[in-house]
């Protein structure tokens, strides 16, 4: 009986030694595998010009009753249309939104009998608002025409119309292709960097272990805009720059 127990103890100890050796060997192997890698970051950049433009503006009138406000804004809309037609636009190159008529209020204050101040909103007529928008895609002539007329809308004051111009929006119609090309360029740049590093160290690259992509950034060309962790998409500059980073990790041969 005692011999059997001693044999069992010896067997357990032997198995424990074998398992410990296996675990130690795996740990060393994994540690060496982690050490025998190289990680590099590649950059892809490109300058481009927007091929889409979106610009809009608005004008409004105030009248004592809703009917007068609506009729006045309709009459002003015709003046605005004729103005843009005189500047070389066609009817299908701009769009009027629906006229909106809303009650208008103004804040007034009253001094109370105890020396305090009471504020109150007082009905001040009806406000009618009309919007107009322009859009062009891959049409340089129309884009230039929109950019030019935006600087001339002050002339509408001579017609009794105060025109409010919104900020011009510039975008690009084929961002997916642009992004794919940048990823390809950044990946190539990272690969070349890794090859140069290991060549100078008398080594060589084996297979790719992992790859990750940074955020896609679009800024105004030559701008001082800081890059954002969540990405930037500039829509106010006609001339833009795009960039993306790719991080590659290679196993060393």
ZIHUHU-V32703 format. One record per residue. N is the residue number from 1. RES is the residue in one small letter. PSI is psi in degrees with one decimal (none if undefined). Layout:
BEGIN
N/RES/PSI
N/RES/PSI
END
This chain:
BEGIN
1/x/-45.6
2/x/-37.0
3/x/-38.9
4/x/-39.6
5/x/-41.5
6/x/-37.1
7/x/-39.9
8/x/-41.4
9/x/-41.9
10/x/-38.1
11/x/-42.3
12/x/-42.3
13/x/-39.8
14/x/-42.4
15/x/-41.3
16/x/-39.9
17/x/-42.7
18/x/-44.9
19/x/-41.3
20/x/-40.7
21/x/-39.3
22/x/-44.5
23/x/-42.5
24/x/-41.7
25/x/-41.5
26/x/-39.2
27/x/-43.2
28/x/-41.0
29/x/-44.3
30/x/-37.6
31/x/-43.5
32/x/-35.9
33/x/-38.0
34/x/-33.6
35/x/-31.0
36/x/51.3
37/x/165.4
38/x/134.7
39/x/133.2
40/x/153.4
41/x/127.1
42/x/151.2
43/x/133.6
44/x/125.9
45/x/153.2
46/x/141.1
47/x/141.1
48/x/165.4
49/x/132.8
50/x/143.1
51/x/10.4
52/x/141.1
53/x/139.6
54/x/117.0
55/x/143.8
56/x/165.1
57/x/177.0
58/x/162.6
59/x/156.6
60/x/167.5
61/x/155.7
62/x/133.2
63/x/158.6
64/x/-22.5
65/x/159.5
66/x/-38.6
67/x/-45.6
68/x/-42.0
69/x/-45.2
70/x/-47.8
71/x/-36.0
72/x/-42.2
73/x/-33.1
74/x/-41.3
75/x/-40.1
76/x/-33.5
77/x/-39.4
78/x/-40.2
79/x/-41.9
80/x/-41.4
81/x/-47.6
82/x/-33.9
83/x/-48.7
84/x/-32.1
85/x/-39.9
86/x/-19.8
87/x/6.8
88/x/6.5
89/x/153.0
90/x/160.5
91/x/-29.3
92/x/8.0
93/x/4.6
94/x/158.6
95/x/129.6
96/x/137.3
97/x/175.1
98/x/138.1
99/x/137.2
100/x/134.0
101/x/121.3
102/x/154.0
103/x/143.9
104/x/137.7
105/x/152.5
106/x/149.0
107/x/132.0
108/x/156.2
109/x/145.6
110/x/143.9
111/x/126.4
112/x/168.0
113/x/-26.5
114/x/12.6
115/x/1.4
116/x/-176.7
117/x/131.5
118/x/133.3
119/x/145.1
120/x/142.9
121/x/126.5
122/x/134.4
123/x/131.6
124/x/28.5
125/x/-164.3
126/x/135.3
127/x/120.4
128/x/130.7
129/x/139.6
130/x/133.8
131/x/155.8
132/x/140.0
133/x/150.7
134/x/140.6
135/x/139.4
136/x/139.1
137/x/121.3
138/x/41.2
139/x/91.7
140/x/-37.5
141/x/-45.2
142/x/-37.7
143/x/-45.3
144/x/-37.4
145/x/-40.1
146/x/-43.9
147/x/-36.9
148/x/-47.0
149/x/-25.7
150/x/-31.8
151/x/-6.0
152/x/2.1
153/x/-15.5
154/x/-20.6
155/x/-20.9
156/x/-17.9
157/x/-33.3
158/x/-18.5
159/x/6.9
160/x/21.8
161/x/124.2
162/x/107.4
163/x/128.1
164/x/119.7
165/x/133.1
166/x/166.5
167/x/137.5
168/x/135.4
169/x/127.8
170/x/128.7
171/x/175.3
172/x/135.3
173/x/-17.7
174/x/57.0
175/x/-36.6
176/x/-45.8
177/x/-40.4
178/x/-42.9
179/x/-42.3
180/x/-41.3
181/x/-37.6
182/x/-40.1
183/x/-43.8
184/x/-43.5
185/x/-42.4
186/x/-38.4
187/x/-42.5
188/x/-41.7
189/x/-42.0
190/x/-42.6
191/x/-44.1
192/x/-37.9
193/x/-45.0
194/x/-41.9
195/x/-40.5
196/x/-40.8
197/x/-49.7
198/x/-29.1
199/x/-42.4
200/x/-22.4
201/x/14.3
202/x/36.4
203/x/-170.3
204/x/156.1
205/x/144.2
206/x/-144.9
207/x/159.6
208/x/130.2
209/x/-43.3
210/x/160.6
211/x/142.1
212/x/153.3
213/x/138.4
214/x/-175.3
215/x/152.9
216/x/124.1
217/x/132.0
218/x/119.7
219/x/166.4
220/x/141.0
221/x/134.5
222/x/21.7
223/x/162.8
224/x/19.2
225/x/130.6
226/x/142.4
227/x/144.1
228/x/146.0
229/x/-34.7
230/x/-0.2
231/x/152.6
232/x/140.7
233/x/88.9
234/x/128.9
235/x/6.6
236/x/-13.5
237/x/135.4
238/x/-43.3
239/x/126.3
240/x/165.7
241/x/138.5
242/x/147.2
243/x/154.5
244/x/149.5
245/x/148.8
246/x/130.8
247/x/123.7
248/x/141.1
249/x/121.4
250/x/146.7
251/x/135.7
252/x/140.7
253/x/none
END
